[in-house]
């Protein structure tokens, strides 16, 4: 039975699906163009010239991602997620009660025949027995209730949703006046690898959307804009989604948010140096201890989970290890145990690997070449950050702004987790995508802009 469940059906794409997708995209672009025309007419909204381009960018890479996996690799995890969602969708129409029970259950290999049958079809076994991966299929099955089982429609819907979330994030970052509009747009909206891996039907799309929504609502809550209930509800909902898709991301978000909020608290005690430094020391101890304790208890589990996924992929002949898009180039951190001391020793190498690899010389496939070029660009930006202008003033500039501090600690913590758990460069480029926009902002800050501190203070009123 299990061997039959390893068969992966790629999503059907017919003429009707393509025509329906074109019509759907035309409607989306019509309303987007109308909003752009309305908003750009308002003084101070020149940045809306990027609004529609952002949608084009996400849609292009989302379609490219799906086309490569369907027609070139004839499968991959995106088709596995679609398969699982389609089977769940069939189950919904056959028996809503069984669908609900399946949605609420934790999948294990032995339960796949409990609700699924030859009529509904069986989800790919390597997706089903991984609760985090099958959770993505569960989310997509909800979208299918509205858009049907059309891969194109679902891809466009996800790309458009990501474009909206990215735009909200861009406007929030822009309000802090950390860099000019052009560089900010490139950082938040137009990094190619981020849109390629995170705009289509994939777990990475769910992760990036969750990260940006939590970030946006957390800062809106801190800035006391509008009602408090709505941001809290969104934060809780997307923390739940994030925990069920890539659990270590919860720590990489909550710790930097705690530091960012604490920075705002510290600012209230500027007149008392002793109290301010005491609070800073407390924040450092709590943050570092939480990080190390998390990895003390979860580090080995994360590695085992990654290795397990790689082994399942090798059996299925359809994902990480044997999929040419991921390659077989590995790197080693030489961690023998998961103690706090071992984690600290591995941290610098893991962070450097996540940020500055793969290099151009390590790009063994066309998909990795995109990341290789971007890595070279980030290396140049790092050198400019250090050698162009006053690097000490740039560091102090970051220390005075809660959004930049969040970005710094988010990049560092996520780079550590990513470098530590990815194993393959093909996985690394996907895992690292959510922190690249924040890294780009950090490396392109306008540290001479005196209005930033004023803006941060006015948010407290």
C-alpha positions as CSV (number, residue, x, y, z in Angstrom):
1,X,0.0,0.0,0.0
2,X,2.7,2.4,1.0
3,X,4.5,2.1,-2.4
4,X,1.3,3.1,-4.1
5,X,1.2,6.3,-2.0
6,X,4.6,7.4,-3.2
7,X,3.2,8.1,-6.6
8,X,3.0,11.9,-7.1
9,X,0.4,13.3,-9.5
10,X,1.3,16.8,-10.8
11,X,-1.4,19.4,-10.8
12,X,-3.4,19.4,-14.1
13,X,-3.2,22.6,-16.1
14,X,-5.6,22.8,-19.0
15,X,-6.7,25.6,-21.4
16,X,-9.7,26.4,-19.2
17,X,-7.4,26.8,-16.1
18,X,-5.1,29.1,-18.0
19,X,-8.0,31.2,-19.3
20,X,-9.6,31.4,-15.8
21,X,-6.2,32.4,-14.4
22,X,-5.8,35.1,-16.9
23,X,-9.3,36.5,-16.2
24,X,-8.6,36.3,-12.4
25,X,-5.3,38.1,-12.8
26,X,-6.9,40.8,-15.0
27,X,-9.4,41.5,-12.3
28,X,-6.8,41.7,-9.6
29,X,-4.6,44.1,-11.7
30,X,-7.6,46.2,-12.5
31,X,-8.4,46.9,-8.9
32,X,-4.7,47.2,-8.0
33,X,-4.2,49.8,-10.8
34,X,-7.3,51.7,-9.6
35,X,-5.9,51.9,-6.1
36,X,-2.5,53.0,-7.3
37,X,-4.1,55.8,-9.4
38,X,-6.1,56.9,-6.4
39,X,-3.3,56.8,-3.9
40,X,-0.5,58.3,-6.0
41,X,-2.7,61.4,-6.6
42,X,-2.4,62.2,-2.9
43,X,0.7,64.3,-2.1
44,X,3.5,62.3,-0.4
45,X,2.4,59.0,-2.0
46,X,5.0,58.8,-4.7
47,X,6.1,55.4,-3.4
48,X,2.8,54.0,-4.9
49,X,4.6,53.8,-8.2
50,X,5.9,50.5,-6.9
51,X,2.4,49.1,-6.0
52,X,1.5,47.3,-9.2
53,X,5.1,46.4,-10.0
54,X,5.1,44.5,-6.7
55,X,2.2,42.4,-7.8
56,X,3.7,41.7,-11.2
57,X,6.9,40.7,-9.5
58,X,5.3,38.2,-7.1
59,X,3.0,36.7,-9.8
60,X,5.9,36.3,-12.3
61,X,8.1,34.4,-9.8
62,X,5.1,32.4,-8.4
63,X,4.2,31.2,-11.9
64,X,7.9,30.5,-12.8
65,X,8.2,28.5,-9.6
66,X,5.2,26.3,-10.4
67,X,6.1,25.9,-14.1
68,X,9.7,24.8,-13.3
69,X,8.5,22.2,-10.8
70,X,5.7,20.9,-13.0
71,X,7.3,20.8,-16.4
72,X,11.0,20.5,-15.7
73,X,11.2,18.5,-12.4
74,X,7.8,16.8,-12.8
75,X,7.0,17.1,-9.1
76,X,8.6,18.5,-6.0
77,X,7.1,19.5,-2.8
78,X,4.8,22.1,-4.4
79,X,3.0,19.4,-6.3
80,X,2.9,17.2,-3.1
81,X,1.2,20.1,-1.2
82,X,-1.3,20.4,-4.0
83,X,-1.9,16.7,-4.0
84,X,-2.6,16.6,-0.3
85,X,-4.9,19.6,-0.5
86,X,-6.8,18.2,-3.5
87,X,-7.3,14.9,-1.6
88,X,-8.6,16.9,1.4
89,X,-10.8,18.9,-0.9
90,X,-12.3,15.7,-2.3
91,X,-12.9,14.5,1.3
92,X,-14.6,17.8,2.1
93,X,-17.2,17.3,-0.6
94,X,-17.6,13.6,0.2
95,X,-17.9,13.9,3.9
96,X,-17.5,17.3,5.7
97,X,-17.4,15.5,9.1
98,X,-14.5,13.3,8.0
99,X,-12.8,16.4,6.5
100,X,-13.1,18.2,9.8
101,X,-11.8,15.2,11.8
102,X,-8.8,14.9,9.4
103,X,-8.1,18.7,9.7
104,X,-8.1,18.4,13.5
105,X,-6.1,15.2,13.7
106,X,-2.3,14.9,13.9
107,X,-1.4,12.7,10.8
108,X,0.7,9.6,11.2
109,X,1.4,6.9,8.6
110,X,-1.1,4.5,10.1
111,X,-4.1,6.9,9.9
112,X,-3.9,7.7,6.2
113,X,-6.5,5.1,5.4
114,X,-8.8,6.2,8.2
115,X,-10.6,8.9,6.1
116,X,-9.0,8.7,2.7
117,X,-10.0,6.2,0.1
118,X,-9.5,5.4,-3.6
119,X,-12.4,7.9,-4.3
120,X,-10.8,10.8,-2.5
121,X,-7.2,9.8,-3.4
122,X,-4.3,9.4,-0.9
123,X,-2.0,12.3,0.0
124,X,1.7,11.7,-0.7
125,X,3.0,9.6,2.2
126,X,6.1,11.7,2.8
127,X,4.0,14.8,3.2
128,X,1.2,13.2,5.2
129,X,3.4,11.7,7.9
130,X,5.1,15.0,8.5
131,X,2.5,17.1,10.5
132,X,4.2,20.4,9.6
133,X,4.2,19.7,5.9
134,X,0.6,18.3,5.8
135,X,-0.5,21.4,7.7
136,X,0.3,23.3,4.5
137,X,-2.0,21.0,2.5
138,X,-4.7,21.6,5.1
139,X,-4.4,25.4,4.7
140,X,-4.4,25.1,0.9
141,X,-7.5,22.8,1.1
142,X,-9.4,25.7,2.7
143,X,-8.4,27.9,-0.3
144,X,-9.6,25.2,-2.6
145,X,-13.1,25.5,-1.2
146,X,-13.2,29.0,-2.8
147,X,-11.0,28.6,-5.9
148,X,-11.4,24.9,-6.6
149,X,-8.4,22.6,-7.4
150,X,-6.9,24.9,-10.0
151,X,-3.2,25.2,-9.3
152,X,-3.0,28.4,-11.3
153,X,-5.8,30.1,-9.3
154,X,-4.3,29.0,-6.0
155,X,-0.8,30.2,-7.1
156,X,-2.2,33.6,-8.1
157,X,-4.2,34.0,-4.9
158,X,-1.1,33.2,-2.8
159,X,1.1,35.6,-4.8
160,X,-1.5,38.4,-4.6
161,X,-1.9,37.9,-0.8
162,X,1.9,38.0,-0.3
163,X,2.1,41.2,-2.4
164,X,-0.5,42.8,-0.1
165,X,1.3,41.7,3.0
166,X,4.7,42.8,1.6
167,X,3.3,46.2,0.7
168,X,1.9,46.7,4.2
169,X,5.3,45.8,5.6
170,X,7.0,48.2,3.2
171,X,4.8,51.1,4.3
172,X,5.5,50.3,7.9
173,X,9.3,50.3,7.3
174,X,9.0,53.4,5.2
175,X,7.3,55.3,8.0
176,X,10.4,54.9,10.1
177,X,12.5,56.7,7.3
178,X,15.4,54.3,7.7
179,X,16.4,54.4,4.0
180,X,15.2,56.0,0.8
181,X,12.0,54.7,-0.9
182,X,13.9,53.1,-3.7
183,X,16.2,51.0,-1.6
184,X,13.4,50.2,0.8
185,X,11.3,48.9,-2.1
186,X,14.1,46.7,-3.4
187,X,14.7,45.3,0.1
188,X,11.0,44.5,1.0
189,X,9.4,44.0,-2.3
190,X,11.9,43.1,-5.1
191,X,14.4,40.5,-3.9
192,X,14.1,37.8,-6.6
193,X,14.9,34.7,-4.5
194,X,12.4,35.7,-1.8
195,X,9.6,36.0,-4.4
196,X,10.6,32.8,-6.2
197,X,10.6,30.6,-3.1
198,X,7.9,32.3,-1.2
199,X,5.2,33.5,-3.6
200,X,3.8,30.2,-4.9
201,X,2.3,27.1,-3.4
202,X,4.9,26.1,-0.8
203,X,5.6,26.0,2.9
204,X,8.0,28.9,2.5
205,X,5.1,31.1,1.3
206,X,3.1,30.3,4.4
207,X,6.2,31.0,6.6
208,X,7.0,34.4,5.0
209,X,3.4,35.6,5.1
210,X,3.1,34.6,8.7
211,X,6.4,36.4,9.6
212,X,5.4,39.6,7.9
213,X,1.9,39.7,9.3
214,X,3.2,39.1,12.9
215,X,5.9,41.7,12.4
216,X,3.5,44.3,11.0
217,X,0.8,43.8,13.7
218,X,3.3,43.6,16.5
219,X,4.8,47.0,15.5
220,X,1.3,48.5,15.0
221,X,0.5,47.3,18.5
222,X,3.6,48.9,19.9
223,X,3.0,52.1,18.0
224,X,-0.6,52.2,19.4
225,X,-2.2,52.7,16.1
226,X,-5.9,51.8,16.0
227,X,-7.6,49.2,18.1
228,X,-5.5,46.8,20.1
229,X,-7.7,43.7,19.7
230,X,-7.2,43.2,16.0
231,X,-3.3,43.1,16.0
232,X,-3.3,40.7,18.9
233,X,-5.8,38.3,17.2
234,X,-3.6,38.4,14.0
235,X,-0.5,37.8,16.0
236,X,-1.9,34.8,17.8
237,X,-3.4,33.3,14.7
238,X,-0.2,33.5,12.6
239,X,1.9,32.4,15.5
240,X,-0.3,29.3,15.5
241,X,0.2,28.9,11.8
242,X,4.0,29.5,12.1
243,X,4.3,27.0,14.9
244,X,2.6,24.3,12.8
245,X,4.6,24.9,9.7
246,X,8.2,25.7,10.9
247,X,8.2,25.8,14.7
248,X,11.7,27.2,15.3
249,X,10.6,30.4,13.5
250,X,8.5,31.2,16.6
251,X,11.6,31.7,18.7
252,X,13.3,33.7,16.0
253,X,10.4,36.1,16.0
254,X,9.4,36.4,19.6
255,X,12.9,37.1,21.0
256,X,13.6,40.0,18.6
257,X,10.1,41.4,19.2
258,X,10.8,41.3,23.0
259,X,14.0,43.1,22.5
260,X,12.4,45.7,20.3
261,X,9.6,46.4,22.8
262,X,12.1,46.5,25.6
263,X,14.1,49.1,23.7
264,X,11.1,51.3,23.7
265,X,10.7,50.8,27.5
266,X,14.4,51.6,28.1
267,X,13.9,55.0,26.3
268,X,11.6,56.1,29.1
269,X,14.5,55.8,31.5
270,X,17.1,57.9,29.7
271,X,17.6,60.1,32.7
272,X,18.7,57.2,34.9
273,X,21.8,55.6,33.5
274,X,22.0,52.9,36.2
275,X,18.4,51.8,35.7
276,X,18.7,51.9,32.0
277,X,21.8,49.7,32.0
278,X,20.2,47.4,34.5
279,X,17.2,46.9,32.3
280,X,19.5,46.3,29.3
281,X,21.4,43.6,31.2
282,X,18.2,42.0,32.2
283,X,17.0,41.9,28.6
284,X,20.3,40.5,27.4
285,X,20.2,37.7,30.0
286,X,16.6,36.8,29.4
287,X,17.0,36.8,25.6
288,X,20.2,34.8,25.6
289,X,19.0,32.3,28.2
290,X,15.8,31.7,26.3
291,X,17.6,31.2,23.0
292,X,20.2,28.8,24.5
293,X,17.5,26.9,26.5
294,X,15.4,26.5,23.4
295,X,18.3,25.0,21.5
296,X,19.4,22.9,24.5
297,X,16.0,21.1,24.5
298,X,15.0,21.4,20.8
299,X,18.3,21.5,18.9
300,X,18.7,17.7,18.5
301,X,15.0,17.4,17.6
302,X,15.4,20.0,14.8
303,X,18.4,18.2,13.3
304,X,16.6,14.8,13.6
305,X,13.5,16.3,11.9
306,X,15.6,17.7,9.1
307,X,17.5,14.4,8.6
308,X,14.2,12.5,8.7
309,X,12.8,14.7,6.0
310,X,15.9,14.2,3.9
311,X,15.7,10.4,4.3
312,X,12.0,10.4,3.3
313,X,12.9,12.5,0.3
314,X,15.5,9.9,-0.7
315,X,12.9,7.1,-0.5
316,X,10.3,9.0,-2.6
317,X,12.9,10.1,-5.2
318,X,11.0,13.3,-5.5
319,X,12.3,15.9,-3.1
320,X,15.3,17.4,-1.3
321,X,18.1,14.9,-1.9
322,X,17.2,13.6,-5.3
323,X,15.6,16.7,-6.7
324,X,18.2,18.4,-9.0
325,X,16.9,21.8,-8.0
326,X,18.3,21.2,-4.5
327,X,21.6,19.6,-5.5
328,X,23.7,17.5,-3.2
329,X,26.2,20.0,-2.0
330,X,26.4,19.8,1.8
331,X,28.2,21.7,4.5
332,X,29.2,20.6,8.0
333,X,29.2,22.5,11.3
334,X,30.9,19.6,13.2
335,X,28.5,19.8,16.3
336,X,28.9,16.7,18.4
337,X,26.3,17.5,21.1
338,X,23.6,20.1,21.7
339,X,24.8,21.8,24.8
340,X,24.8,25.6,25.2
341,X,28.5,25.7,24.8
342,X,28.4,23.7,21.5
343,X,25.7,26.0,20.2
344,X,27.8,29.1,21.0
345,X,30.8,27.5,19.2
346,X,28.7,26.7,16.2
347,X,26.9,30.1,16.1
348,X,29.4,32.2,14.1
349,X,29.9,29.6,11.4
350,X,26.2,28.9,11.1
351,X,25.4,32.6,10.8
352,X,28.1,33.3,8.2
353,X,26.9,30.2,6.2
354,X,23.3,31.4,6.2
355,X,24.1,35.0,5.2
356,X,27.0,34.6,2.8
357,X,26.5,31.2,1.2
358,X,26.0,29.7,-1.3
359,X,28.6,31.7,-3.2
360,X,28.6,32.0,-7.0
361,X,31.2,29.2,-7.2
362,X,28.8,26.9,-5.3
363,X,25.7,27.5,-7.5
364,X,25.5,24.1,-9.2
365,X,22.0,24.7,-10.6
366,X,20.2,27.6,-12.2
367,X,17.9,28.1,-9.2
368,X,20.9,28.3,-6.8
369,X,22.5,30.8,-9.2
370,X,19.9,33.4,-8.2
371,X,20.9,33.1,-4.6
372,X,24.6,33.1,-5.5
373,X,24.2,36.4,-7.2
374,X,22.2,37.8,-4.3
375,X,24.8,36.5,-1.8
376,X,27.5,38.4,-3.7
377,X,25.3,41.5,-3.6
378,X,24.9,41.2,0.2
379,X,28.7,40.7,0.6
380,X,29.2,44.0,-1.3
381,X,26.6,45.8,0.8
382,X,28.3,44.5,4.0
383,X,31.7,45.9,2.8
384,X,30.0,49.2,2.0
385,X,28.4,49.2,5.5
386,X,31.8,48.7,7.1
387,X,34.0,50.9,5.0
388,X,31.7,53.6,3.6
389,X,30.8,56.2,6.1
390,X,31.2,55.9,9.9
391,X,30.5,52.3,10.9
392,X,30.3,53.2,14.6
393,X,27.6,55.8,13.9
394,X,25.7,53.2,11.9
395,X,25.8,50.8,14.8
396,X,24.6,53.4,17.2
397,X,21.9,54.3,14.8
398,X,20.7,50.7,14.8
399,X,20.8,50.7,18.6
400,X,18.5,53.7,18.9
401,X,15.7,52.3,16.7
402,X,13.4,49.4,17.8
403,X,12.6,48.3,14.2
404,X,16.3,48.1,13.3
405,X,17.1,46.2,16.5
406,X,14.3,43.8,15.7
407,X,15.8,43.4,12.2
408,X,19.3,42.8,13.6
409,X,18.3,40.1,16.1
410,X,15.8,38.5,13.7
411,X,18.6,38.2,11.1
412,X,21.1,36.8,13.6
413,X,18.8,34.4,15.3
414,X,17.2,33.1,12.1
415,X,20.6,32.9,10.4
416,X,21.8,30.7,13.2
417,X,18.8,28.4,13.1
418,X,18.9,28.3,9.3
419,X,22.6,27.6,9.0
420,X,22.4,25.0,11.7
421,X,19.5,23.0,10.4
422,X,19.5,23.3,6.6
423,X,22.4,20.8,5.7
424,X,22.0,21.3,2.0
425,X,22.5,24.6,0.1
426,X,19.3,23.9,-1.8
427,X,17.3,23.9,1.5
428,X,19.4,26.9,2.9
429,X,18.3,29.2,0.1
430,X,14.6,28.6,1.0
431,X,15.0,28.8,4.7
432,X,16.9,32.1,4.6
433,X,14.4,34.0,2.4
434,X,12.4,35.5,5.3
435,X,15.4,37.4,6.8
436,X,16.8,38.7,3.6
437,X,14.5,41.8,3.4
438,X,15.5,42.8,7.0
439,X,19.2,42.2,6.2
440,X,18.9,44.5,3.2
441,X,17.3,47.2,5.3
442,X,20.1,47.0,7.9
443,X,22.8,47.2,5.3
444,X,21.3,50.3,3.5
445,X,20.2,52.5,6.4
446,X,20.5,56.2,6.2
447,X,22.3,56.8,9.5
448,X,22.4,60.6,8.9
449,X,18.7,60.9,8.9
450,X,17.9,62.8,12.1
451,X,14.1,62.4,11.8
452,X,14.2,58.7,12.6
453,X,14.5,59.1,16.4
454,X,11.8,61.8,16.3
455,X,9.5,59.4,14.5
456,X,10.2,56.7,17.0
457,X,9.4,59.0,19.8
458,X,6.2,60.3,18.3
459,X,5.0,56.7,18.1
460,X,5.0,56.6,21.8
461,X,2.5,59.4,22.2
